[in-house]
Amino acid sequence: MTAAGLARHVKRVAQKKSRSKAKGKASRSRQDLLPVKAALFARKWIWRALWAPVILVLFLVILFRFVNPPTTHTIWTESRRLDGVERVWVPLEEMSVHMPRSVVAAEDANFCLHWGFDMAAIREALDDGGQRGASTLTQQTVKNVFLWQNRSWLRKALEATITPLVELAWPKRRILEVYLNVAEMGEGVFGAEAAAQSYFGIPARDLDATRAARIAAVLPNPKQRDAAKPTPWLKKRAASIADGAATIAVDGRAACFED
């Protein structure tokens, strides 16, 4: 082998060794990057999983501003338990004016004045040792439409988070309309129309002040109270609600859902 040939041979061997080393380094480099890539991939999907419920809630809040909720967790569970429920959706304008007035007077007299939380009622409830609730109609609507009935810190935290979103996205009239169509007003009876039909055999548009107040009086405990067969206590409570409904109609606290 000539000197020139020997030089070329040595050069080729050196080049092969160099390429082999480069490939080894590249392979080790890719192996070193695998845990990093896996961590980045996992973090991306964790963030997506965390944000997915937030995006879903925002979507539903906006959707239900215009579209009536097809069902709720409570309606679904009661329908399974009872093998069906009574429920007929009617717009607010097709209800007697006494129905929304009575519910507001019974559950949240300052409905038109707050932004989802009645701070005065909360302070009074705290002063009373937490023996009575201070949930507004907005909070109850959020609980009924988006959450579940069981009491827990998680549910209360979610309720407190979603309530301002609903107040921002929905007018007061819409909040009350949804509540009056999804609230349980008797065992297996949901909404004002079904309640009016079930208790009195008339549509919600024909409810007078007394009957509307009796339906409103069963709301805290719809499975145990009967608007058609009221106890003396329920009659007294309904009379108080009817007085409150007349009061808010006069003093302007019904303006946000009647204008």
Secondary structure, DSSP 4 states (H G I P E B T S, - for coil): --HHHHHHHHHHHHHHHHHHHHHHHHHHHHHHHHHHHHHHHHHHHHHHHHHHHHHHHHHHHHHHHHS--S--HHHHHHHHHHT--EE----GGGS-THHHHHHHHHH-TTTTTSSS--HHHHHHHHHTTT-S----HHHHHHHHHHS-SS--HHHHHHHHHHHHHHHHHS-HHHHHHHHHHHSEEETTEESHHHHHHHHHSS-GGG--HHHHHHHHHHTTSTTT--SSS--HHHHHHHHHHHHHHHHHHHHSTTHHHH-
